[in-house]
């Protein structure tokens, strides 16, 4: 068995180890605290700024959501309005009628354009015919006058 000297030596060594371990633990605790403080001092300002920005973003999103819900409600109320639906149906009918009238107007315009063109062409033809008739009449008058003149000349001889 161990002697008292050995036991006292072992107790003394164990006391030394425990003292060193407690000093190391205190040292490591201080180091850990200082590292944590340093890390927090580096990360805390940007994280606080991000927190504020997220808070602002959340508030804006909530306001936007409330506005969108209000607009959605207005749209649903509009769709449910019977008078408005009737009015939209009437507008559709009148748009169809307007499209038909427009097509008819275009068709009438084309026909009148063609008729005007044809009338102008016929007028030109009639003018040419009238001109040629006038020229023929003038030629006949000249011939008659020439015949009259020649007949009178023959009488004088």
C-alpha positions, 0 to 999 in steps of 0.5 A: 500500500501506499505510504503516507509520503506517497499519499501526501505527494499524490495529494499535492500533485492532484492539488496542483493539477486541479489548480492548473485546471481551474486556472485554465478553465478561468483563462478559457472562459475569459478567452471565450467571452472576449471572442464572443464579444468581438464576434458580436461587435462585428456582426451586430450592426449589420444584423441590426440593420438587416432586422430594421430593413426586414421590419420595414419590408414587412410593414410595406408588404402588409400595407400592399397586401391590405391595398390589394385586398381592397382593390380585389374587393372592389373588382368583385363588387364590380363584377357582381353589379347586375346593372354594370354587367347589363351595360357591358352586354349592351356595349358588346351588342352595340360594338357588333352593330357598329362593326356592321355599320362600318363594313356597310359604310366602307362597301357604300364608299367603294360603290360610290367611288366606282360609280363616280369613276364610271360617271366621269368616264361616261361624261368624257365619252359623251363630251367626245361624242358631242364634240365629234357631232359638233365637228361633223355638223360644222363640216356639213355646214362648210360643205353646204356653204361650199356647195352654195358658193359653188352653185352661185358661182355656176349661176354667174357664168 
